[in-house]
């Protein structure tokens, strides 16, 4: 393959990864609008966000193995088709249930594409120097997509209806389909490689049970029986998955990889970095719109300060990791991320009374976001390099899949845990004034809707109470983020100081 064709192919698969990443965060700014239009309740709001990373995380490992069997070009093109069809359905969804289902099908397309993008790069770029550059660009697209998602969502909502945040995917899918069909190398894959669909379904069932348990446990009217059943489903799913992997000749995950402290620390750091990135952006974009009455576009632009710090620090980490080693970059990056999250909390207008300066100027949040982004960028890039450089050569594809799953699980847990905490603390602490509809206690969205039906004086009292309760949840979610990042910094610093195990594993015969 000629040099120019290789780089055009990189642009094609990068466009596919950009679509996947954008859809992780594009709903953050659109969520208040579509919640009002579709009359979604707080539980449906969480599942509209969670369905995408949840299904994707459950299918990623199996999708990579299926690509080995039938060919990664076919997987990439099939994933694009599914992604385009699901985007169209989501754009015209008439109810929360339809939108949640469409998001799940979007995830199936994304899961088919994501391992295929990296595998095509590995197959096409034979020169190690070029391949490292290509993988670096590939990784950057993920960060860029997460960062521009809220901005794109805000821009589209300024000019179109909320469904446009999905419909914008369709022309990109069509162009990528044409380019991928022409540029990507063919190949039918290896028919001797098994595809373990059962294992993928086991881990996905376990994840659904775990997320449902977290969601239900953080609701004021929690159902203990439902929580127990969900935890049992999660425990059984994970147990069956682990047992099955240990018996397989070609497992989706070789747990021996996790005995290397460098790989384990990289996986933990990648998951925690995504936990912080997804959680901070979710709660902050909602506060900027629902409490400070900013437009979706303005809120997205402000939150983009996270990417302003993340991208350059990621490039710096990529150039330094082989000189300094991963420990100072991963542990230090998580510590810097925690510091930035603390600054964001302290400088958010109206949250900390004794630091309440210029409450009408939301730009005060940007320094903290930039610092948090810088720390996360350092940790994410160093973690990726550490995972891929320390995995055995014949386990490189598996290591890439595990890394991608850690990103998705981090994002999923950030949205599920912090989103649930935000909603449950609002409901638990809101003090509704007399003669206020009880639905106003469900969420800030419903409180705003109720206030629109009241006289101005009563509406102001209700909104003050709702904003105060929302800020209770906002404060706790950022404190949780700070604690998680700090704990991750301590964990990775300790584990990366341990010696790596001797590499005795050899590649199995074909």
N, C-alpha and C positions, 0 to 999 in steps of 0.2 A: 504494500500500500504506500502511495506517495506521501510525502510529508504534509502537503497541503490538505490531502484528503483526511489524514489522521486528525488534524486540528479542526477541520470542519465537523468530523464525527464527534470530537470532544465537545464542540459547541452544541451539537444536537443532544447528546446525553446530558450535558449540563442544563439545557433547557428543560429536559424532563425532570431532573432533580430540582430545578428551580420551581416548577409547578408543584411538586410534592411538598417542598418546604413552605412555599407561600400559603398553601392551604392549611398548614399547621396553625397559622396566626392571622389569616385574613379575616376571620370572623370576630376577632377581638374587638375591632371597632364597629363591626356590623351587628354585633350581638344585641345591643339595646334596641336597635331599629327593628330587626327581624323578630325579636321577642314580642314587641308591641304589635307588629303586623300579624303574626301567627298566633298570638295569645298563648305563648309558651309559658308553662309554669317553671319554677326554679329547678325541679328535677329534669324536665325536658331540656332546659338550657344547658345543664351539665352534660347530658348525653348528646346534644347537638355538637358540642365541642369534643367530647370524649370518644365518640364512636369512631372517628377517623384514626387517631393514634392507637386506640385499643385494638381494632381489627388488624391494622397494619403490623403492630408489634407481634401479634399472634401468628401472622402468616409469613413474616420475613424469612425466618429460618427455612421453612419448607419451600418458599419461592426460590431461594438460592439453589437448593438441591434440585428442584424441578428444572431450573435453567440449565444446570449441568447435564440434565437428561435430554431435554428437547432442544436446547440451543438458546443462548442468551439473546440473540437477535429476535427470535420469535417471542420470547418473554417480554422484551422491551416493546415491541410493536403491539402485542396483545394487551399489555398494560396501558399503553396510550389509548387504544380503542375503548377499553373499559372506563378509563379516566374521562374521556371526552363524553361518552354517553351518560355517565353518572353526573358529570358537571351540568349537563343540559337538564336532567331530571331535577337536580338540586335547585337550579335557577328558577324553575317554575313550580316548586313545591307549594302545595296548598295547605299543608298542616305540619306541625312539628314532627309527627310520626313519619311522614313521607320524607322530610328533610333528614331525619336521623338515618333512615334506610338508605337514602342517596349518599350520605356521608360514609356509610359502611361500604357501599360499592365503590366509592372513590378510593377507599383504603385498599380494597382488593387490587384495583389498578395500580395504586402506588406501590404496594408490596411486590407486584410482578415486575415493575420497572426498576425499583431501587437497587437490588443486588445486580441486576443486569447492567445498569449504567457503569458500575465499578468493574464488573467482569469484562465488559467490552473495552474499557480503557486498558486493563491488564493484558488483554489479548492483542490489542492493536499496537500499543506502544512497547516495542521490544527493547529499545534503548533505555537503560535504567534512569539516566538523567532526565530524559524526556518524560518517562513514565512518572517520576516523582513530581515534576512540574505539573503534569496533567492531573495527578491525584490531588495536588495542592489546590488547583483551580476547582476541581470537583468538590472538595471539601468547603471551599469558600462559597460556592453557590448555595450550600445548605444554610450557612450563616446569613448570606444576603437575602435569601428567600424568607427566612424567619423575620428578618429586620424590616423588609419592605412590605410584608403582609399587611400590617396595620395601616401603613401609608396608602397602599393600593386600595384597601378597603375603604379608607376614609375618602380618598379622591373619588372613587366610583359612587359612593353614597352622596357626595356633593352634587353629582350630576345625574345619577340614575337611581333605580330602585335596588333593594338589597340583593336581588337575584343576580345582578350584574357581577358580583364578586365571584360567582361560579361561571357565568357565561363567558367571561374573559378568557377562561382556560381553553375554550373550543378552538379559536384560530391558532393558538400556539400548538395545540395537539395536532391539528391538520398539517401544519408546517413540519413539525417534528416527525410525523408519520412518513411524509414524503421523503424528507432528508434521511431518516433512519433506514427506509427501504432501499435507498440508493447507496448510502455510504457504509452502513454497518456490514462487517464481514459475515458471510453465511455460516453454515455448519449446523448439523443436526444434533450436536451434543453427543453424549455417551449413553447409549441405551442400557449399559450395564450398571449405571448409577441408579440406585433406588430412589423413589420419591416417597417420603414418609408423611402422607397427608394426616394419618391418625395422630402422630406426634404434634403436628401443628394445631390440630383441633383440641388436643389435650391441653396445650399451653394456653391457647386462646380461651378455653372454658375457664381455666384457672385464673387468668387475668380478669375476665368478666366478673367472676365471683369475688375476687379481691376488691376490684373497683366498686362494685355494688355494695359490698360490706362497708367500705370507707364512706361512701355516699350516704348510706342509710344510718350509719353510726353517728354522723355529724348532723343529722336532721333533728329538730326539736321533738317531733312526734315519732321517734324511732320505734321500729318493730324488732324486739330482741330475737324472735323466732326467725325472721327474715335474715338478720345479721348472721345468726348461727348457721343457717342453711347455706348462705353465700360463702362463709368461711370454710364450711365443709367441702363445698364444690371446689374452692380454690385449693384446699389441702389435697383432696383426691386428685385433682387435675395435675398439680405439680408433682405429686408422688408417682403417679402413673407415667408422667413424662420422663422423670429422672430414671426410673427403673427401665423404661423402654430404651432410653439413650445408652445405658450401660450394657444392654444386651445386643445393640446393633453393631454390625460390622462397619457401617457408614453412618455414624450418628450425626444428628443436626448440631449437637454441641459435644465436644470432647472436654469433659470437666477437668482433665489434666492441665489444660491451658490455665485454669484459674489458680493452679498451684504456683505459678510464676507471679511474684508480688508486683512486678512491673505491669504485667497485663491486667491483673486484678485491680491495681490502683488506677490504671487507665480507664477501665470499665466504670469503676465507681466515680471517678472524676467526670467522665463524659455524662453519666446519668445525672449527677448533682448539678453540673453546669446547665444542662437542659431543664432540670427542675427549676432552677433559679430564673433562667431566661423566660420560660413559659409562664411561670407563676407571676413574676414581676410585671410582665407585659399585660397579662390578663387582668389583674386587679387594678393596675394603674390606669389602663385605658378606660375601664368602667368608671373609676372615680373621676377622671378628667371630664367624662361626658355627663355622668349622672349627678355628680355633686357640683362640679365647676361649670357645667353647661357649655363645654367646649364642643365644637363641631367634630365629627369623626375624623376629618382630614387633619385638623389642628392637633387633635389628640394623637393621631398616628405619627405626625411629624415630630412631636415632642418625645414620644417613646423611641423614635429612631435615634435619639442620643445614645441609646444602648449600643446600637450598631456602630455609631461613630467611634466609640471606644473599643468595640470588639474587633473590627476588621484589621486596623493597623497592629494591634497587639497580637493578633493571630499570625500575621506575617512575621513579626519579630520573633515570636515563639518558634515558628518553623525554621528560622535561620539560626536559632541559638540552641535548640534542643540537643543537637549532637555535640555541642561544645560544653554545655553546662550540665547535661544530664536532665532527666525529667523531674527530679525531686524539687528543685527550687521553682520551676515553672508551674508544675501542677499544684503543689501545696501552696506556693506563694500566690498563684493566680486565684485559687479558691479563697484565700485570706483577703486578697484585694477585692474580690467580688463581694465578700461579706461586708467589708468596709464601705463599699459603694452602696450596697443595699441600706446600710445604716444611715448614710448621708441622704439617700433618697427619702427615707422615712422622716428624718429630722427636718429636711428642707421642703417637704410637701406642705403647701400653704394650708393653714387651718387645722392641721393635725396635732402639732405640739404647741400648746398655747404660748409658752414662754419664748418660743422661737418663731412666733407668728409674725413674720415680716412681709410686708407687701402682699397680702393674701390674694390680691387680684392678679398677680403675675405668676402664672404656672411655670414660667421659664426657670424658676428656682429649683425645679426637680432635675434639670438637665445635668448639672455637675455630678450629682450622685449617680445618675444613670450611666454617664460616660465612664466613671470609675468602675462601676459594677460590670459594665460591658468589657472594659479592658481586662479585668481579672478573669472573667469567663472566657474571653478570647484566648488568653494565655493558657488556661487550663484545658480548654477543648482541643486546641491544636497540638499541645504537648501530649495530651492523652491519646489522640489519634495516632500520632507518630510513634508513641511508645507501644501501643497495641500492635500496630502493623510491623514494626521493626523487630519485635521480640517474639512474634509467633513463628513456629517452624514454617519453612517454605511450603510444605504440602498442606499446611493448615491456614494459609493466608486467606483463602476465600471464607473459611469458617470464621476466622478472626474478624474479617470485615463484616460478616453477618451479625456476629455478637456485638460489635461496635455499633452497628445501626440499630439493633434492638435496644441497646443501652440508651441511645439517644431518644428512641420512641418511648421507652418506659419512663425515662426522666421527665419528658414532656407530659406524658399521660399522668404520672403521679403528681406533678406540679399543678396541673389543671384540676385533677380530681380532689386532691387533698386541700389545696389552698382555696379552690372554688367552693368546696363544701364548708370549710371553716368560715370563709367570708359570709356565705349565706346563713349558716346556722347561728353565728354570733350576732348577725343583724337581727334575726328573729328573736333570739333570746334576750337582747338588750334594748330593743326599741320600746319606747313608752308612748303609746298612741294617745293623743288628746281625746276628750269625750266626743261622742257623736262622729267618730271616724270609722269607716268601713273596716271590718276585721281583715280583709284581704291585704290591707296596707302593711300588715306584719309579715307577709310572705317574702317580700323582697323590696328593694328600693324602686325597681321598675313599677311594681303594683302600687307603691305609695305615691309615686309621681302620677300614675293614672288616676288614683283616687283624689289627689290634690287638684287635678284639672277639673273635677266636678264640684269642688267646694268654693265658697266665697273666698276672696283673696286673703282675708285675715286668718281664717281657719286653715287655708292651704299653706300659708307661711309657717304656721305653728307645726303642722304635720310634717312639712319638708324639713324644718329644723330638727325635729325629733328623728326623722328618717336618716338625715345626713349624719347626725351624731352617732346613731347605731351603726351605720355603714362604716364610719371611720373607726369604730371599735374593731370591726372585722378586718379592715384594711391594715390597721396597726399590728394586729396579731399575725396576719399572714406574712407581713414583712419581717416581723421578729422571728417567725418560724424559718423563713428563708435565710436570715442571717445566721441562725443557730445551725441549720443544715450545712451551709457553706463552711462555717468555722469548724464544725465537726469533721467535715470532709477533708479540710486542710490538715487537721491533726492526724486523721487516719492515714492519708496518703503519705505524709511526712514520715510517719513511723514505718509503714510498710515498704516504702521505697528505700529505706535505710538497710533493709535486710538483703542478704545475698540471694541471687537468683539460683534456682535449682539447675543441676547439670542437665544439659540437653542430651538425653539418651534416646529419645524417641526417634524412630526412623520411619521414613515414608513406606506405607504398606505397598506391597506389590499390586500392580493393576490386575 
